Amino acid sequence: MAKAYERKHRIAVLGGGPGGYEAALAGAQLGAEVTLVERAGVGGAAVLTDVVPSKSLIATAGAVQAVRDSGRLGVQTFVPGDHGKPVRPETAVNLAAVNKRLMAMAGAQSVDMLRSMEDAGVRVVQGEGRLDGTGAVLVSTAAGGTDFDRIEADTIVVAVGSSPRELDSAKPDGERILTWKQLYDLPAIPEHLVVVGSGVTGAEFANAYRTLGAEVTLVSSREQVLPGEDPDAAAVIEREFTRLGMHVMSKSRASTVKRTETGIVVELEDGRVVEGSHCLMAVGSVPNTERLGLESAGVALTDSGHIRVNKVARTNVPSIYAAGDCTDFFPLASVASMQGRTAIMHALGDFVRPIDLRNVAANVFTYPEIATVGWNERTLDEASDLAQHVTHTVPLSVNPRAKMIGTTDGFVKLFAWKASGTVIGGVIVSHRASELIFSLALAVEHRLTVDQVASAFAVYPSMTGAITDAARALHQH
């Protein structure tokens, strides 16, 4: 008797960023028929205009900083000058060459991801997509086109990302008033860059461009830069900004940004004026959820336009999931990737563990970096009934490895429940803190105790030794 034909589960993914990419891969690996729709290129904004180029620019700035700080380690560089007198060379940055490298690398990464999709059997369609009810996607392969291909799907994943927020009083022009996506067209280091917004994006770019040689003014509406981070960590970064010669304007809210004949002028609400050559607007982002047919499909949105999802990335419509910055979850590429995988595994009935945002590791790519995971002082203070915790901080000034490499302005801070000793969070301020936080992320994810963390061997000398030192200090007798 002939075997009955079993139709494959059909998955349509809107957006090829971290969330959509991982959703498509997971679907293909689990045997589904997957179509991914992307308008710009696989990898989305995260690869093409955001995470990959920005963190690469920051890495370049880090290399410049390392060269300048090498004198602390006794490294001196000179070239012969007039009459045999040595002259110390200057460190120069060719921003046009830097940006060319960044964008070429981003493009190459996108191509690699496209090949991975094709090798996995994913059908990739370049075009503009939107929902057609709850079981299909319409795709226009020509900009502004009226002819659409209809792709039927049993499961739809919306992963369309977000875009920089633009203010009518400070409209970007791509030349002098810029969003972070437009920085890579700059031919040279700005003479004086005014950064409006002291959150993660503003702080990272302010740090990078000051290190690359620009005069930088950071306009912060809050009392301290990085208001969402650990206060002790933010204080370290603000001291570093001051050491670099950055102008930090606290409690200063920008009212308007206007272009002049030679640059820009930023008017503050208190009447003060800041003049510069360029302005970076880093005032948040907005989800790319307009004109996607979400409302007509019955998908619930927040007032800000973000898609409401649960811990397995499903919307209120059973066949529609969402991942990444377009959702009301944590806007990180790593979270988007996890949402994409989780959505598909849930839709196809595979084992899935709901995403716990308290276990997410995050990083601010300043110099030094700030890495965090789990509970922090603010959330612990707010949860007064759960505030039976202990904490210990180890300054890097006492860590031998930090002394050796000359990066002692930072710390490791650990949080644990007082009764059980279970590690519930941590903060690391250090060079390459993004690499060091993984051990604490494992501890938080798997509910390790401080004694279990302390019992693991840390290389001597190493920066990770500060983690075991902090855990050892929290040992309960």
Disulfide bonds with the S-S distance in Angstrom:
none
